[in-house]
Amino acid sequence: MDINNETIFVTGANRGLGLAFAREAVRRGAKSVYAGMRNTDGFDEPGIVPVRIDVTDPASVGAAAATAADTTILINNAGVAALIDNPLAADFEAQSKALFDVNFYGLARVTQAFEPGLSKHHHAAIINVLSDIVWLPRPYLTPYAASKAAAWSYTNQLRFHLAEPGIQVLGLHVGFLDTDLTNGIDVPKTSPVDVAIQTFDALAAKKSEIMADKGTVLLKSTLSDEVPGYITPPAGLY
Ligand SMILES: NC(=O)c1ccc[n+]([C@@H]2O[C@H](COP(=O)([O-])OP(=O)(O)OC[C@H]3O[C@@H](n4cnc5c(N)ncnc54)[C@H](OP(=O)(O)O)[C@@H]3O)[C@@H](O)[C@H]2O)c1
């Protein structure tokens, strides 16, 4: 599905990857671009309409879906991360609940609210922003990894369920991006603009999944190995 002449709604679009998606949609000639964000104050970007949405708040999600009822491409981008000591840390449960509320339940809430509008169109799409972390052992990111793995699973069920009404569901997996989320982490990072471009190209090519950097491509390629990357990460990966 091409972006040109479509109506896009992106969650978490005031900064980072979400803003890169919104700007790239404008550049590709989208009819309307809604940028979902928790605080719309001072947001001023040519061709982009800010819409208030907190994905943890069902009332705000419902109001945003009503405001943007003409959406044909939903991008579930909003996400949060947190570092913990390890999977047995005392704050594991509290951090997991907070992260699941945004990264898993939030994604599902927004999808449920927008789906009736999407289904009314002859063609529509949902892009879910996932991560390479679903296949990567990083104990300090355990709550984040679990929430993204749950979102990956939801994406796979959703894709199958929505095949009949013809809604394209695209899962985006990517490693470290150069955004606020990875401030202070000193590793090579991919540009969010590059990821937005690759993702929209994959959508146009009718793909169901995209691995948006070399590390994620390498990691996924190990999944059927005798010792896959989620047991022993491939050499040279970050
Ligand atoms: N950065 C990476 O290395 C990386 C790698 C793989 C996947 N991802 C995923 O990419 C997506 C975008 O992340 P990013 O790197 O652009 O991070 P970011 O710069 O920290 O942006 C996160 C965005 O999510 C929004 N958000 C957080 N909680 C929200 C809520 N309850 N309701 C609505 N919006 C909320 C934030 O809004 P506020 O400004 O109000 O906080 C912000 O707009 C996330 O799903 C993330 O998990 C990132």
The ligand as an ORCA input file, in Angstrom:
! r2SCAN-3c Opt
* xyz 0 1
  N      15.158      3.732     19.983
  C      15.417      2.450     19.745
  O      16.577      1.997     19.809
  C      14.298      1.520     19.339
  C      14.627      0.244     18.849
  C      13.608     -0.621     18.472
  C      12.294     -0.212     18.594
  N      11.999      1.026     19.089
  C      10.603      1.401     19.212
  O      10.353      2.524     18.402
  C       9.218      3.224     18.913
  C       9.549      4.702     18.985
  O      10.597      4.864     19.915
  P      11.652      6.057     19.819
  O      12.978      5.425     19.705
  O      11.206      7.061     18.840
  O      11.549      6.606     21.317
  P      11.287      8.071     21.906
  O      12.077      9.083     21.157
  O      11.513      7.897     23.370
  O       9.748      8.316     21.595
  C       8.752      7.568     22.231
  C       7.415      8.174     21.871
  O       6.375      7.384     22.481
  C       5.525      8.306     23.154
  N       4.806      7.696     24.271
  C       5.324      7.117     25.376
  N       4.325      6.738     26.202
  C       3.159      7.094     25.593
  C       1.795      6.990     25.947
  N       1.404      6.446     27.122
  N       0.858      7.450     25.072
  C       1.234      8.009     23.916
  N       2.517      8.175     23.524
  C       3.470      7.710     24.370
  C       6.439      9.425     23.637
  O       5.684     10.540     23.997
  P       6.210     11.628     25.098
  O       7.067     12.597     24.338
  O       4.950     12.217     25.637
  O       6.982     10.860     26.128
  C       7.264      9.612     22.366
  O       6.548     10.352     21.423
  C       8.906      2.583     20.267
  O       7.837      1.665     20.108
  C      10.177      1.841     20.596
  O       9.961      0.748     21.461
  C      12.969      1.899     19.440
*
